Amino acid sequence: MDILFATSELAPFVKVGGLADVAAALPKALRALGHKVTIVLPRYAALESAGLMFARRLSPLKFSLGDRSVEATLYDGRLSAQVDLILVDIPGLYDRAGVYGERGEDYADNALRFASFSRAVAEIAKTAAEQGAPYAVVHANDWPTALVTTFVRMLRVDAPALDATRTLLSLHNVAHQGVFPKEMLPTLGLGWGAFNPEGIEFYGKCNVLKQGILSADALTTVSPTYARELQTEASGHGLHGVLAARKGVLTGIANGVDYSVWNPAVDPAIAARFDAEDAANKHRCKGALQRELGLPLEPHEPLIVSVGRLVHQKGTDLVAEILPALMRGSSAQVAIAGDGDEALATALTSAVEKCHGRAVFVRAAEESVVHRMFAAADLVLVPSRYEPCGLVQMYAQRYGAPPVVRATGGLIDSVVDCDSALETGTGFTFAEDSAEALLGATLRGISATTTPAWSKLVRRVMKLDRSWDGPARRYEQVLKSLIAR
């Protein structure tokens, strides 16, 4: 089938969160199953600085968004030998340093930026259908492209050829919904008839993600547990009722790992390569990272790593809170990498300064440094308060670092708690959202590193198959079912 994949992020060029990794890997995995996939993305300034080359289409794309006339230019390229790429350029909207904003503040015109992009995606699908080569599915992702589903439905009225095209909306993190004042409705390209409880209206405001959920032909999210959690008041972020009403078309599919990128057997960023059959070089990676980050050269002491955005969701404050007790209760070293909330960064900096050189915080670390941290780690902390899927824990497993995770969302789908003898399990889990629970699970993991069974656990987690092949096949089933309907 022919798939148009709309995304606001794409690793490694434009990355804010896990969506970027999925957007780079899933289309490639679907292509390996024999499907044609075209990614469509805004033409960000970062793509130019990355040195990518694109061909400008001879015919511009013109459309209306409410009472606004928009002229876009499309650029064609290839992400790889397997996946085509279309870039949408609209003057003044995407030629900026950030994706959604800068210095912790969203761009004031994000409603216009992503509504315009979403309408452009729908127009691309319409043009293809009218030329006799319809896309079987337009696959939108999260709130920045959620309106694609609505615009495709609207365009079907005057373009019957679009009836052959279905829409799929993937929910990567429902906490981010694209909520704007109701006065922005004309900017979004929708009429006031849509502003009602059965439409885009959400507590007196416009909710773009809600509108997309209601309009999509099918929905997926990024783990089976998260799909269930989203239908509860505790975890649905106000959309639990909407999602429960659409549960018949909602499927939870855990993300995979792109092993061409995240794999110590082929990783060019690490000091020495290793795999599950011979992990001896992991010690060399630890020593190299200790030298790089200025940690004591203690190859036999456990190294604890934390990598991720500095936000409340990720439990960053819990990591900062346990550092003093962790230093008192063990001989471990700690390496933390991330960027985000200024208050959380300050808390980490303060906590690290009290660790007498046994902990380090690398703010805004380059991705190559993150690779080296995984390769050196003995344990990786993922104390998220909620986690739709999570990739860090799966990266950690591949690099031989059993993760310490909170039992929520995709974390519990991908990590089985180790028994006391380490004969079963793939990490260490805790249930309570507290520093005490995180500390207890971490100390349990540290204690396990001294047991004879530790090497077997490391080998076991490295041999797990978290590749994209299985998830891609489940997406394929959803897409085929969608087309059949």
ZADOTI-392321 format. One record per residue (C-alpha): residue in one letter; y, x, z. Coordinates in steps of 0.001 Angstrom, whole numbers, plus 500000, padded with zeros to 6 digits. Example, Ala and Ser with C-alpha at 12.3 -4.5 7.8 and 13.67 -1.06 7.14 Angstrom:
REM ZADOTI-392321
REC|res|north|east|up
REC|A|495500|512300|507800;
REC|S|498940|513670|507140;
//
This chain:
REM ZADOTI-392321
REC|res|north|east|up
REC|M|500000|500000|500000;
REC|D|503627|500983|499521;
REC|I|505567|501253|502798;
REC|L|509302|501664|503431;
REC|F|509752|503267|506861;
REC|A|513239|502819|508348;
REC|T|514273|505074|511225;
REC|S|517415|506381|512910;
REC|E|515764|509678|513940;
REC|L|513512|512207|512247;
REC|A|512123|515395|513793;
REC|P|512922|518207|513671;
REC|F|516265|517504|511975;
REC|V|517721|514567|513934;
REC|K|516069|514110|517314;
REC|V|517098|512281|520460;
REC|G|513724|511080|521747;
REC|G|510095|510432|520880;
REC|L|511012|508153|517948;
REC|A|511902|511273|515957;
REC|D|508416|512739|516433;
REC|V|506735|509454|515501;
REC|A|508924|509078|512404;
REC|A|507874|512532|511238;
REC|A|504170|512169|511995;
REC|L|503098|508558|511376;
REC|P|504218|508378|507715;
REC|K|502357|511612|507041;
REC|A|499226|510226|508707;
REC|L|499445|506984|506705;
REC|R|499864|509036|503534;
REC|A|496644|510872|504413;
REC|L|494914|507465|504419;
REC|G|496052|506898|500843;
REC|H|499241|504880|501332;
REC|K|502591|505672|499756;
REC|V|505302|506022|502406;
REC|T|509033|506398|501874;
REC|I|511220|507182|504885;
REC|V|514784|505864|504802;
REC|L|517335|507480|507121;
REC|P|521128|507680|507446;
REC|R|522608|510789|505816;
REC|Y|523619|512579|509001;
REC|A|525647|515759|508991;
REC|A|522743|517534|510725;
REC|L|520603|517132|507615;
REC|E|523097|519118|505593;
REC|S|523310|521878|508201;
REC|A|519503|522089|508126;
REC|G|519787|523139|504484;
REC|L|517883|520198|503024;
REC|M|518447|519479|499350;
REC|F|518698|515973|497941;
REC|A|519359|514418|494553;
REC|R|522073|511784|494333;
REC|R|521064|508524|492694;
REC|L|523054|507608|489631;
REC|S|523556|503980|490692;
REC|P|525385|503331|494000;
REC|L|524318|500556|496359;
REC|K|526868|497797|496940;
REC|F|526481|494874|499340;
REC|S|528370|492581|501689;
REC|L|528126|492669|505467;
REC|G|529848|489536|506695;
REC|D|533289|489634|505083;
REC|R|533093|493417|504621;
REC|S|532245|495041|501282;
REC|V|530152|498163|501666;
REC|E|529522|500881|499107;
REC|A|526666|503218|499881;
REC|T|525305|506202|498033;
REC|L|521577|506854|498072;
REC|Y|520053|510323|497971;
REC|D|516442|511033|497086;
REC|G|514330|513814|498509;
REC|R|510940|514670|499933;
REC|L|510055|515226|503553;
REC|S|506983|517118|502405;
REC|A|504610|517087|499479;
REC|Q|503284|513838|500921;
REC|V|506250|511686|502003;
REC|D|509331|510608|500032;
REC|L|512743|510327|501652;
REC|I|515832|508199|500937;
REC|L|519116|508959|502658;
REC|V|521814|506298|502980;
REC|D|525366|507636|502905;
REC|I|528268|505343|503843;
REC|P|531617|507161|504139;
REC|G|532788|507621|507713;
REC|L|529687|506270|509455;
REC|Y|527148|509090|509753;
REC|D|529029|512358|509215;
REC|R|529265|513110|512937;
REC|A|527772|515530|515437;
REC|G|525698|512905|517233;
REC|V|523228|510181|516325;
REC|Y|524255|507441|518747;
REC|G|527168|509147|520482;
REC|E|528453|512336|522073;
REC|R|528939|513650|525610;
REC|G|527068|510728|527105;
REC|E|529221|508075|525406;
REC|D|528016|505799|522600;
REC|Y|530097|505625|519448;
REC|A|532342|502563|519589;
REC|D|531314|501479|516081;
REC|N|527522|501674|516528;
REC|A|527222|497966|515733;
REC|L|528769|498581|512310;
REC|R|526929|501871|511736;
REC|F|523432|500525|512257;
REC|A|523998|497018|510915;
REC|S|525229|498646|507690;
REC|F|522225|500935|507578;
REC|S|519841|498040|508247;
REC|R|521410|495939|505489;
REC|A|521138|498902|503131;
REC|V|517415|499191|503902;
REC|A|516927|495494|503142;
REC|E|518874|495903|499879;
REC|I|516639|498841|498902;
REC|A|513610|496626|499465;
REC|K|515198|493826|497451;
REC|T|515977|496127|494513;
REC|A|512414|497437|494486;
REC|A|511022|493906|494517;
REC|E|513273|492737|491683;
REC|Q|512246|495751|489619;
REC|G|508610|494708|489927;
REC|A|507585|497376|492437;
REC|P|507871|495639|495816;
REC|Y|507162|497414|499059;
REC|A|504212|495801|500793;
REC|V|505827|496362|504192;
REC|V|509211|497413|505504;
REC|H|508564|499119|508850;
REC|A|511596|499101|511164;
REC|N|511832|501008|514446;
REC|D|513755|500125|517608;
REC|W|517157|498429|517810;
REC|P|519062|500610|515266;
REC|T|516905|499192|512447;
REC|A|515847|495906|514051;
REC|L|518221|493854|511868;
REC|V|516247|494960|508805;
REC|T|513776|492184|509617;
REC|T|516544|489569|509675;
REC|F|518241|490817|506506;
REC|V|514950|490847|504565;
REC|R|514370|487261|505653;
REC|M|517918|486299|504610;
REC|L|517633|488004|501215;
REC|R|514353|486220|500435;
REC|V|516358|483015|499929;
REC|D|518023|484304|496745;
REC|A|515417|486934|495861;
REC|P|511986|485263|495731;
REC|A|510448|488578|494695;
REC|L|510938|489687|498317;
REC|D|508346|487126|499403;
REC|A|505768|489810|498635;
REC|T|507300|492127|501257;
REC|R|506466|491792|504945;
REC|T|508351|493250|507922;
REC|L|507003|495149|510915;
REC|L|509162|496120|513902;
REC|S|507927|498857|516254;
REC|L|509273|498883|519803;
REC|H|509437|502439|521124;
REC|N|511596|501748|524192;
REC|V|512756|498218|524927;
REC|A|515255|499465|527509;
REC|H|517556|500237|524570;
REC|Q|518413|496954|522867;
REC|G|521692|497270|520994;
REC|V|523706|494818|523091;
REC|F|527271|494162|521921;
REC|P|530083|491682|522743;
REC|K|529730|488372|520952;
REC|E|532944|489130|519050;
REC|M|530922|491755|517150;
REC|L|528719|489136|515487;
REC|P|530680|489156|512178;
REC|T|530472|492968|512174;
REC|L|526680|492641|512401;
REC|G|526706|490570|509240;
REC|L|525443|487362|510829;
REC|G|527014|483919|510974;
REC|W|527878|482083|514174;
REC|G|524864|479883|513611;
REC|A|522725|482781|514834;
REC|F|524533|482896|518179;
REC|N|522227|480704|520254;
REC|P|519409|481232|522807;
REC|E|516813|481035|520026;
REC|G|518693|483720|518101;
REC|I|520788|486797|518818;
REC|E|522576|485382|521901;
REC|F|521672|487194|525143;
REC|Y|523590|486289|528313;
REC|G|526740|485657|526281;
REC|K|526384|488801|524172;
REC|C|524666|489845|520941;
REC|N|521258|491475|521339;
REC|V|520202|493207|518140;
REC|L|516665|494021|519298;
REC|K|516061|490414|520332;
REC|Q|517168|489237|516891;
REC|G|514795|491696|515240;
REC|I|511875|490647|517434;
REC|L|512431|487012|516497;
REC|S|512683|487758|512769;
REC|A|509878|490285|512276;
REC|D|506620|489203|510675;
REC|A|504737|491434|513123;
REC|L|505467|493664|516123;
REC|T|503910|496816|517503;
REC|T|504661|498919|520521;
REC|V|503547|502369|521509;
REC|S|500700|501789|523967;
REC|P|498386|498926|524972;
REC|T|499562|498985|528598;
REC|Y|503228|498922|527576;
REC|A|502523|495900|525356;
REC|R|501273|494045|528437;
REC|E|504068|495327|530684;
REC|L|506750|494132|528264;
REC|Q|505662|490544|528806;
REC|T|506405|490732|532546;
REC|E|509739|490179|534255;
REC|A|509444|493543|536020;
REC|S|509164|495582|532820;
REC|G|510469|493441|529964;
REC|H|514162|494364|530439;
REC|G|515162|490720|530042;
REC|L|513120|490193|526851;
REC|H|509810|489390|528572;
REC|G|509995|485720|527619;
REC|V|510768|486460|523983;
REC|L|507933|488974|523769;
REC|A|505478|486719|525571;
REC|A|506286|483981|523059;
REC|R|505456|486405|520229;
REC|K|502413|488017|521845;
REC|G|500228|486691|519047;
REC|V|501828|489182|516627;
REC|L|502361|492039|519136;
REC|T|499949|494977|519102;
REC|G|499985|498045|521354;
REC|I|499046|501282|519571;
REC|A|499295|504585|521427;
REC|N|501183|507341|519642;
REC|G|499406|510453|518479;
REC|V|500209|514155|518374;
REC|D|500998|516097|515224;
REC|Y|498674|519062|515700;
REC|S|500297|520939|512853;
REC|V|503335|521230|515173;
REC|W|502010|520943|518745;
REC|N|498922|523145|518839;
REC|P|498550|526534|520574;
REC|A|495992|527604|517976;
REC|V|498651|527692|515236;
REC|D|501968|527643|517130;
REC|P|504289|530400|515799;
REC|A|506692|530005|518746;
REC|I|504348|531221|521490;
REC|A|503514|534793|522553;
REC|A|499803|534579|521774;
REC|R|497666|531853|520279;
REC|F|494683|530259|521989;
REC|D|492413|527234|521812;
REC|A|489831|525336|523853;
REC|E|487046|527760|522972;
REC|D|489048|530819|524028;
REC|A|492046|530157|526261;
REC|A|492372|533724|527582;
REC|N|495718|534238|525836;
REC|K|497271|531492|527934;
REC|H|497779|534141|530626;
REC|R|499716|536269|528141;
REC|C|501906|533255|527363;
REC|K|502627|532783|531066;
REC|G|503662|536402|531524;
REC|A|505864|536289|528434;
REC|L|507648|533147|529664;
REC|Q|508122|534579|533141;
REC|R|509858|537578|531606;
REC|E|511914|535377|529265;
REC|L|513153|533089|532045;
REC|G|513493|535741|534754;
REC|L|510721|534420|536985;
REC|P|508592|536801|539086;
REC|L|505706|538340|537121;
REC|E|502922|536679|539075;
REC|P|500184|535779|536591;
REC|H|497863|534235|539178;
REC|E|500391|531903|540791;
REC|P|500552|528369|539365;
REC|L|503442|527621|537021;
REC|I|504709|524032|537117;
REC|V|506718|522796|534130;
REC|S|508938|519747|533662;
REC|V|510323|518942|530201;
REC|G|512322|515892|529137;
REC|R|515616|514046|529015;
REC|L|517529|514045|532282;
REC|V|517637|510305|532890;
REC|H|516644|507971|535712;
REC|Q|513741|506609|533656;
REC|K|512074|510029|533500;
REC|G|512136|510551|537279;
REC|T|514335|513639|537010;
REC|D|515749|512957|540472;
REC|L|512234|513016|541912;
REC|V|511612|516468|540449;
REC|A|514817|517771|542042;
REC|E|513927|516140|545347;
REC|I|510465|517703|545697;
REC|L|511481|521289|544856;
REC|P|512226|522435|548444;
REC|A|508962|521006|549808;
REC|L|507042|522357|546838;
REC|M|508366|525853|547526;
REC|R|507434|525566|551216;
REC|G|504006|524099|550586;
REC|S|502765|526383|547820;
REC|S|503255|529687|546024;
REC|A|504030|527928|542746;
REC|Q|506796|528710|540305;
REC|V|508717|525938|538518;
REC|A|510369|525873|535084;
REC|I|512457|522841|534076;
REC|A|514014|522095|530685;
REC|G|516151|519153|529633;
REC|D|519590|517724|529098;
REC|G|521304|514429|529735;
REC|D|522909|512874|532796;
REC|E|525451|515237|534346;
REC|A|524720|514174|537931;
REC|L|521009|514819|537467;
REC|A|521716|518208|535888;
REC|T|523854|519095|538888;
REC|A|521111|517989|541289;
REC|L|518553|520148|539479;
REC|T|520874|523147|539428;
REC|S|521504|522820|543152;
REC|A|517806|522438|543965;
REC|V|516819|525422|541813;
REC|E|519430|527639|543487;
REC|K|517666|527084|546814;
REC|C|514279|528235|545482;
REC|H|514959|531989|545865;
REC|G|514256|532860|542250;
REC|R|510955|530965|542018;
REC|A|512397|528128|539927;
REC|V|514568|528011|536828;
REC|F|516418|525246|534987;
REC|V|517046|525674|531251;
REC|R|519571|523131|530056;
REC|A|519485|522035|526409;
REC|A|516533|524324|525693;
REC|E|515680|525007|522072;
REC|E|512421|523427|520959;
REC|S|510784|526840|520548;
REC|V|511393|527461|524268;
REC|V|509759|524118|525073;
REC|H|506689|525171|523086;
REC|R|506483|528376|525116;
REC|M|506828|526434|528364;
REC|F|503852|524243|527492;
REC|A|501824|527301|526506;
REC|A|502578|528995|529840;
REC|A|502233|525976|532138;
REC|D|499374|525323|534518;
REC|L|500622|521800|535311;
REC|V|503252|519588|533641;
REC|L|505140|516929|535601;
REC|V|505767|513510|534005;
REC|P|506991|511265|536872;
REC|S|508481|508517|534699;
REC|R|509444|505250|536351;
REC|Y|508338|503578|533137;
REC|E|507015|505188|529975;
REC|P|506282|503224|526791;
REC|C|503922|505913|525548;
REC|G|505055|509434|526323;
REC|L|504249|512514|524296;
REC|V|504869|515225|526886;
REC|Q|501609|514530|528714;
REC|M|499636|514748|525460;
REC|Y|501397|517955|524407;
REC|A|500596|519368|527853;
REC|Q|496926|518528|527502;
REC|R|496663|520268|524144;
REC|Y|498252|523401|525616;
REC|G|495790|523460|528522;
REC|A|498141|522141|531211;
REC|P|496761|519031|532935;
REC|P|499668|516618|533485;
REC|V|500791|515051|536738;
REC|V|501877|511521|535801;
REC|R|502922|508237|537306;
REC|A|500419|505480|536557;
REC|T|502538|503439|534168;
REC|G|502682|502492|530478;
REC|G|501269|504968|528024;
REC|L|500809|507583|530742;
REC|I|497941|505667|532301;
REC|D|496520|505052|528812;
REC|S|496318|508794|528118;
REC|V|495618|510374|531531;
REC|V|492541|509723|533691;
REC|D|492888|510807|537316;
REC|C|490672|513767|538232;
REC|D|488018|513334|540879;
REC|S|487906|515811|543775;
REC|A|485298|517999|542083;
REC|L|487180|517967|538723;
REC|E|484004|516764|537029;
REC|T|485897|513869|535418;
REC|G|489517|513216|534585;
REC|T|492264|514657|532405;
REC|G|495169|514992|534857;
REC|F|496531|513833|538187;
REC|T|498060|510401|538671;
REC|F|500118|508685|541378;
REC|A|501187|505063|541694;
REC|E|504262|504878|543916;
REC|D|507760|505539|542562;
REC|S|508666|508115|545193;
REC|A|509170|511835|545707;
REC|E|506412|511815|548327;
REC|A|503870|510449|545845;
REC|L|504909|512954|543166;
REC|L|504708|515823|545649;
REC|G|501259|514748|546822;
REC|A|499863|514575|543288;
REC|T|501459|517918|542395;
REC|L|500005|519655|545445;
REC|R|496635|518146|544593;
REC|G|496921|519676|541137;
REC|I|498012|523049|542521;
REC|S|495023|523070|544876;
REC|A|492733|522314|541951;
REC|T|493909|525444|540089;
REC|T|492101|527614|542653;
REC|T|488696|525958|542217;
REC|P|485863|527259|539992;
REC|A|485947|523990|538002;
REC|W|489571|524500|536901;
REC|S|488685|526334|533684;
REC|K|486363|523480|532711;
REC|L|489172|520970|533247;
REC|V|491539|523046|531103;
REC|R|488952|523211|528334;
REC|R|488281|519473|528621;
REC|V|491908|518437|528216;
REC|M|492413|520842|525305;
REC|K|489489|519279|523452;
REC|L|490881|515738|523666;
REC|D|491553|514196|520272;
REC|R|495079|512805|520410;
REC|S|495674|513259|516693;
REC|W|497457|510681|514553;
REC|D|494318|509796|512598;
REC|G|493143|507106|515042;
REC|P|496581|505522|515604;
REC|A|497291|505575|511860;
REC|R|494085|503679|511209;
REC|R|495101|501053|513753;
REC|Y|498514|500741|512091;
REC|E|496661|500368|508795;
REC|Q|494686|497449|510250;
REC|V|497885|495767|511430;
REC|L|499528|496248|508035;
REC|K|496526|494885|506127;
REC|S|496325|491894|508430;
REC|L|500050|491306|507985;
REC|I|499771|491350|504204;
REC|A|496773|489042|504310;
REC|R|498762|486520|506362;
//
